[in-house]
C-alpha cells in the first residue's frame, strides 16, 4: 500500500460527502433528509476506514483511535469489523479485537492478508421495545 492511495481515497470520499451536503443545502427540510443521511453514512464509513488504517499502521491503538474519533472503546471493535481492511479479522461476535489487529498486521507484513468478507450493512438503531 502506497502512501498516496489512502489520501486519494479519503479525498474522493470527502468530495462525495461535500457534494451531498451541497445538494441538501438547496432542498427544504424534508428534501434534504436523504442527502444528509447518505452524507452521514459515507462520513461514518470514512471514519471507520481511517481508524482501521491508523491501527494497522501502528499510528494508534484501538483505544486511542476510538478516542480520537469520539467513540467509546466498546464501539470501536464492531465498527472496525465493517471495514475492508479489518472485516476479515472480526471474531464470531462481529468485533475486531487487539488480537485480530495483530494478526492483520502480521498478514499484511507477510504479504498474504485475508480476503475481506462481504461488506456488512451499516449499523442502524433497533428499538428494544415496539411501543
N, C-alpha and C positions, 0 to 999 in steps of 0.2 A: 504494500500500500504506500503510495507516494504522499508526500506532504500536501501537494496541491489538491488532490482528489477530494478529501473531506471538506476543504474550504469551498471548492467549486460546488459540491453537493449542497452544502449549507446555504451558499449564496442563491442557488436556484430555488431551494425550498423557501427561503426568506422572501425572495421575489414573488413567489406564488402566494404567500401569506399577504404581502403588501397589495397584490392585485385584488385579492378577495376583499380586503379591507376597503380598498378604493371603490369596489363595486357596491359594498354595503353602504358606503357613505352617501351615495346618490339615491338610495332607497328610503322608503318610510320605515318605521319601526318593524312592522311585520315583514316587509320585503327584505329587510337587512338580515333577518334571523338565519336563513340558510347559508348566507355568505359568512356570517360571523361564526356559525357552528363549524363550517368547513375550515375556516382560518384557525379556529381553536384546535381542531383535530390535527391539522398539519403542524401547528406550533408545538403541540404535545409530542408528536412524533419526532420532531427535530430535537426537542429537549431530551427525549429518551435516547435517541441515537447519539447525541453529544455526550450524555452520561456514559453510554456504553464505550464510546471511543476513549473517554477520559480514564475509565478503569482498565481498559485493555492496554493502553499505552503506559499505565503506571503513573499518570499525572494526578490521579485521585483514587482514594479508597471508595468502597461502596458508601460508607457513611459520609465522607466529605463531598462526594459527587451529589448525593441526595441533599445535603445541607446547602450546597451552592445553588441547587435548583429549588430550594424552599420546600423540600419534601421530608417527611419523617423517614426514619431508617426502614420501617416496615413497608413503606410504599415503593422503595427502590427495586427490590427483587422482582416483583411482578411486572414492573414497567420495563426492566431490562430484558425480561423474558419475551417481550413483544418486539424486540429489535432484531434486525437482520444479523448483526454481529454476534449476539449472545443468545438468541432464541433457541438455538440447538442445544444449549447448555443448561436449560431450565430443568429443574427436578420435577418429580411427578405431582408436586403441589402447584406447579406453574410459576416457580420463583427461581431466579438466578442467585446463587449464594457465592460466598467468597471462594469456596472450593470449585464451583463452576467457572468462575473468572480465572482462577489459577490454571485450570485445565484448558480453557480457551487460549490463555497466553502461551502455554506450552505447545498447543496445537498450531498456533499462529507462528511461533518461532520455528517449529519443525516443518512448516510449510504444508501441513495437512489439516486445515480447520474442518470441523464438522460442517456438513451441509445444513443450511438453515431449514427449519421446518416451515410449513405453510404459514403465512402471516396471519396471526390471530386477529380477530376483530377488536376494535378499540373497546376499552372498558367503559361501561355505562352504569349509571346509577340504577340499582334494583331495590325498590322499597321492600322493607321487611314485612309490612302488613298491607293488605289490599284495601284497607279503609283508612 
